[in-house]
Amino acid sequence: MNRNLWLLAFAQGLFLTNNVTFIAINGLVGLSLAPVAWMATLPVVGYVVGSALSTGLVARTQARYGRKASFQLGLLVALLSAGLGAWAVLDKSFWLLLTATVVAGYYNANAQLYRFAAVELCAVHYREKAVSLVMAGGLMGAVIGPNLALRTKGLLAIDFAGAYVALVLVALVSLATVSLIRFAPMPPRNDAAPKGRPLGVLLRQPVFFIALLAASLGYGVMNLLMAATPLAMQTCGLPFASTAWVLEWHVIGMFAPGFFTGSLIQRFGALPVMGAGVLLNLLCIGIALTGQEPTQFLVALFFLGVGWNFLFTGSTTLSMQGYLPEEKNRAQAIINFCVFATTAVTSFASGALVTTQGWNWLNIGSLLPVAVLGAGLLWLYLQQNAASRQLAR
């Protein structure tokens, strides 16, 4: 770990502070402002829809201006969107809140590239650990995010308006942090330089396709259950302090493994680690179906977080086997677009299902994408084993 990686890990922690605070409050604020209850998670949906719509623009900005300028622009947007969120709550405007979260998606699309930028700040043989350890910076968000939401809830006249104001300060600190990082200089523009393969060719590679599938479905299942948790716990009559505690341990599960996931991938390979992530998702669902007490929510969401870490870190390192350096912006953009599109669907579905069908049916429904993901990983494992045997002959 060098100075630039530590700073990037700190920026990741501030990014997750923003995201976890959003997760803790957007659904509840949406429920208080929405015209009808099923629209409660639309601000969560708006965040990921804005992220999906921004992936192409972010890829072009990164290619033209480089990592630092693009990340700084994303943080300026974060400042604007947090201010809009505070205004929306004070004005009691559901549609302004929705607009603020859509705008905030540009920051999300930018900051989701921190994990890819990590490999550019270290030696090639260290890239799995660099990705894992920068993602471990999100552990800071696990602690700060829920407590920030809890302690700023009544700061202003209307609940949670103060949380959005606090996120303005978080964005300012992150902007200062990113400004200190020394990224690799932009290569000179050369029209004759190789452009890389078309997107269709990348997607037809089994290793890249499965990496994309794992990133998308792994994130989607995690978001489906996580976004519904504050609403489910409120429906059960549990206090917001319990919700903040559950979310804190969920995000600890998401990012604490970052200190060793990279080492596990180097030792056992990406696919076995991702397979363990699928099993942890199944364990989460099984525990969630046993009851709706705070302990069951906490343990289920913790295992969900660890499973997500194994899947997302594994898919990030696996995807790097499927594209060339000149293809990185195109490849990373399509991965993030699919992640955001899946997250948008699951964000809407989580609110609609938990308010109409209940927590148990939401968990039962999540078994389908987990099964698809497990089948995809098994298929790639068998493909690679067959290829290895053929080469050995």
NORJO-V512770 format. One record per residue. BURIAL is # if it has 24 or more other ideal C-beta (glycine too) atoms within 12 Angstrom, else .. Layout:
BURIAL ; BURIAL
This chain:
# ; . ; . ; # ; # ; # ; # ; # ; # ; # ; # ; # ; # ; # ; # ; # ; # ; # ; # ; # ; # ; # ; # ; # ; # ; # ; # ; # ; # ; # ; # ; # ; # ; # ; . ; . ; . ; . ; # ; # ; # ; # ; # ; # ; # ; # ; # ; # ; # ; # ; # ; # ; # ; # ; # ; . ; # ; # ; # ; . ; # ; # ; # ; . ; . ; # ; # ; # ; . ; # ; # ; # ; # ; # ; # ; # ; # ; # ; # ; # ; # ; # ; # ; # ; # ; # ; . ; # ; # ; # ; . ; . ; # ; # ; . ; # ; # ; # ; # ; # ; # ; # ; # ; # ; # ; # ; # ; # ; # ; # ; # ; # ; # ; # ; # ; # ; # ; # ; # ; # ; # ; # ; . ; . ; . ; . ; # ; # ; # ; # ; # ; # ; # ; # ; # ; # ; # ; # ; # ; # ; # ; # ; # ; # ; # ; # ; # ; # ; # ; # ; . ; # ; # ; . ; . ; . ; . ; # ; # ; # ; # ; # ; # ; # ; # ; # ; # ; # ; # ; # ; # ; . ; # ; # ; # ; . ; # ; # ; . ; . ; # ; . ; # ; . ; . ; . ; . ; . ; . ; . ; . ; . ; . ; . ; . ; . ; . ; . ; # ; . ; . ; # ; # ; . ; # ; # ; # ; # ; # ; # ; # ; # ; # ; # ; # ; # ; # ; # ; # ; # ; # ; # ; # ; # ; # ; # ; # ; # ; # ; # ; # ; # ; # ; # ; # ; # ; . ; # ; . ; # ; . ; # ; # ; # ; # ; # ; # ; # ; # ; # ; # ; # ; # ; # ; # ; # ; # ; # ; . ; # ; # ; # ; . ; # ; # ; . ; . ; . ; # ; # ; # ; # ; # ; # ; # ; # ; # ; # ; . ; # ; # ; # ; # ; # ; # ; . ; # ; # ; # ; . ; . ; # ; . ; # ; . ; # ; # ; # ; # ; # ; # ; # ; # ; # ; # ; # ; # ; # ; # ; # ; # ; # ; # ; # ; # ; # ; # ; # ; # ; # ; # ; # ; # ; . ; . ; . ; # ; # ; # ; # ; # ; # ; # ; # ; # ; # ; # ; # ; # ; # ; # ; # ; # ; # ; # ; # ; # ; # ; # ; # ; # ; # ; # ; # ; # ; . ; . ; . ; # ; # ; . ; # ; # ; . ; # ; # ; # ; . ; # ; # ; . ; # ; # ; # ; . ; # ; # ; . ; . ; # ; # ; . ; . ; . ; . ; . ; . ; . ; . ; . ; . ; . ; .
